[in-house]
Amino acid sequence: MGTDAGTTGTRHEVSTPEAWDAIAAGYDEFVAPGEAQFAHAGLALAGLAPGDRFLDVAAGTGGLSLPAARLGARVLATDWSPVMQERFRARVREEGLDAEARVMDAHALDVEDDGFDVTGSQFGVMLVPDQPVALREMVRVTRPGGRVLLIAYGSPAEFEALQLFIAALRVVLPGFEGLPEDPPPPEFQVADPDVLRRRLTDAGLRDVSVETTLQERIEVRSGQDLWNWMLGSNPITGAIVGDLTADQQATVRKVLDGMIRDRSGGTGPAVLTAPLNIGVGTA
């Protein structure tokens, strides 16, 4: 998202471990709890079994790692954000799970070749600047015959929370451009299932399949709920609203309140959906 030619600079500023450290608490509280359903679906498609060695790349606070550990896998979760990793470790201690966490860059995994039965990433490697390199790393560390899993967003035009947020921002910033299209932001670089399929194949995988029928479901009861989810989901959102005055921010939340009431009919939560691409291949 961007308002002017400064978008590239904003993107660079938030593409750092420190930027993700800063939103770790919000991600853990508002975003991660809704990820379990499709995490389990992805792990099932990858054939994860109890006792398998599972590597989660760009794991965040554990949206994919925690379900894998609860299924009985032996988990190593990696991420470049130390604060995200601490959130994950705290949950592991609470639940007594068989999982560890190590800080590392998805582009250069500091683990052995062929060491894992399943390697996965959920909303992680979809974000990295050089996704083909990260995918080749995922293949390198997966044993022959093992499986690689990537869960990413589909079309941004169908990402309802994002589109409502952009519409609310345009009330206070009529010139707000929204998402760039060519090239798309990293979050949507494999929004096209054919692009995801090709990237997984080019990384060295065979028997690649891409599941497109699942959706993320985001339940919100107010504009504040959606505001919290958006700011917790990606550092660039906070960078954008950080340029607004306090009154402008309040206006955005008020507009979102009206949108949520319209969606829910004034009773119960509004359910906002986002399309998912779940790619799986054999190393």
Buried (B, 14 or more C-beta within 10 A) or exposed (E): BBBEEEBEEBBEBBBEBEBBBBBBBBBBBBBBEBBBEBBBBBBEBBBBEEEBBBBBBBBBBBBBBBBBBBBBBBBBBBBBBBBBBBBBBEBBEEEEBBBBBEBBBBBEBEBEEEBBBBBBBBBBBBBBEEBEBBBBBBBBBBBEEBBBBBBBBBBBEBBBBBBBBBBBBBBBBEEBBBBBEEEBBBBBBBBBBEBBBBBBBEBBBEEBEBBBEBBBEBEBBBBBBBBBBBBBBBBBBBBBBEEBEEEBBEBBBBBBBEBBBEBBEEEEBBEBEBBBBBBBBBB
